[in-house]
Amino acid sequence: MNRLSHQPMVPVHETDQPSNSYTLFPSFDLGSSRIGQGYDSLFDQINAGQVLIMDGYVGVDWQEISTALKQYLTKQNLAFELIDITDFYQPTSAILDMIAPDLGGDDPVFGKKTQRCMADYMDGKKLETLTLPSDQIRVIYGCGASQTGIEGTLVYFDLPKNELQYRMRAGSIQNLGCSGQEKNAKQMYKHFFFVDWVICNKEKKTLLPTVDYIVDQQRPGQPTWMKGDDFRQGLEVMSQSYFRVRPWFEPGVWGGQWLREHIPELPQNEPNYAWSFEMIVPENGLIFSSDGLLLEVSFDWLMYQAGENVLGKAYHRFGDDFPIRFDFLDTFDGGNLSLQCHPTDEYARVHFGEKFTQDETYYILDNRSGASVYLGFQEGIEPENFRKELEKSIHEKSVLEVERFVQKFPSEKHGLYLIPNGTVHCSGVDNLVLEISATPYIYTFKMYDWQRLDLNGEPRPLNVERAFDNLDFERKGDEVKRTLISHPEVIESGSDWQLVELPTHEQHFYKIVRYEFDTEISVTTHGQCHLLMLVEGESISLTTENDGHAKFHYAETFAVPAAANSYKLTNQGSSRAMVVVSYVKDSAC
């Protein structure tokens, strides 16, 4: 199946890489003989079953899978019948009418997370007519195959969401139940985000306890697979030890060169790298390894299997939703981000169906002299005049004098800038921002984008009206310096270490601290999941209470679940290590 991206797929086998470099394909070792490779070895496991249910995620290449199975069964001289579950879907027109309220009409970016489920896509009358012959192997395949209610060996084919998007951009796949529909990539992404992913995630959570085999289907003709019991056990072990998701990278109109220069393993034929999805879990995957074989699954499975182990106290508030994200915004030799704000909690719930909103911070991992952050309004802000000038810039394509309305502060390396919802902000040029934020990540209301086009030469959507429904014009003047720029405080120290708190805003449900140490430190989770990054130093080793061991390099993100209870970080470099840690405040649980 075609994909449109320069980014590499996860390889089938682990590859050697420099011992002190950023790892593009971090894996969690399951021990020996846990992962298999290839369609034939998979079908060797299951051909004795008379009924085979092959379910999976939207975007999976069912043509490849069904063809491989036909070839296998034919070689085995076995009689079989293959049934495509899409023959039992409702018509595309009926599906589109059903989900239209969730797609936001003509809005090019935003919709509302659907309340629909996989059963709504099925034609119940057609399903009633489904009968299976008893004298041959019977196979029901496709997204939603389990909706037949017929029992059999359940094989689930998974696909990481970055690979799904690469297939989407190449025009290789379509939205769930929407055969024959012509949409551009942005429209398809909106449809995936607000409808398809929600529906497929509900279904995979339901199926997880009964999955007999899990398959990573991202590499054409080269699947890797695992038995369901081994998969669930692996998730349980991970939920009490540590995890690092597979990061992925995207260019953008304002993107920079820091990530390319500091991670030389990245493809060098992209124009820039604007984002690194260090840990934006709705779109990240987890990689398991066994005997050098690699298998990637979407992060959702971990929360569905062992969410309370992962989140501890915070599970009662957030449930399956992992609450905190880490990502990079790279503007080195790039451009300013758009002038923007994010929705209030209430607005996010009512308009987008989100359980919580996009409260952010900017941690400056690196910068150049003269770099800046735009944050909060000028003291004399007049909202109507600001709006008038924004609308003028749109209609006349004129340059907005941003600093007439918005404050601009020098960017300080290792400084923290607080961006609770409703705050006007953007990063300036020559910053490498570690964005520590609540997990929602697409609800950016752009007001001004410096009169530039996107990488495809098209205007970027602006959202002035939505922004003005959410902007807090009281965040202005000296109040911004007092309340939106964090003032670090050493709260504990020892002979060769100190713990620095970087206070967040009262609206932030998460806390941020920084451990600075020469040799090692021991940390207790106190019932919270800790999200960490090495922000200064070469590398550190992690040891958890239950004998989890891993090594992490500069700028790598990893997590220690609440159920790990405690962990030790050991500095393996020649200079002082600095590790940023974020976790949910006890008061927010």
Secondary structure by P-SEA (a helix, b strand, c coil): ccccccccccccbbbbccccccccbbbbbcccccccccaaaaaaacccccbbbbbbccccaaaaaaaaaaaaaaaacccccccccccccccaaaaaaaacccccccccccccccccccccccaaaaaaabbbbcccbbbbbcccccccccccbbbbbbbcaaaaaaaaaaccccccccccccccaaaaaaaaaacaaaaaaaaaaaacccccbbbbcccccbbbbbcaaaaaaaaaaaaacccccbbbbbbccccccaaaaacccccccccccccccccccccbbbbbbcccbbbbbcaaaaaacccccccccccccccccccbbbbbbbcccbbbccccccccaaaaaacccccccbbbbbbcccccccbbbbccccccccaaaaaaaaaaaaaacccccccccbbbbcccccbbbbbccccccccccccccccccccccccccccccccccccccccccccaaaaaacccccccccccccccbbbbbbccccccbbbbbbcccccccbbbbbbbbccbbbbbcccbbbbbbbccccbbbbbccccccccccccbbbbbccccccbbbbbccccbbbbbbbbcccccc
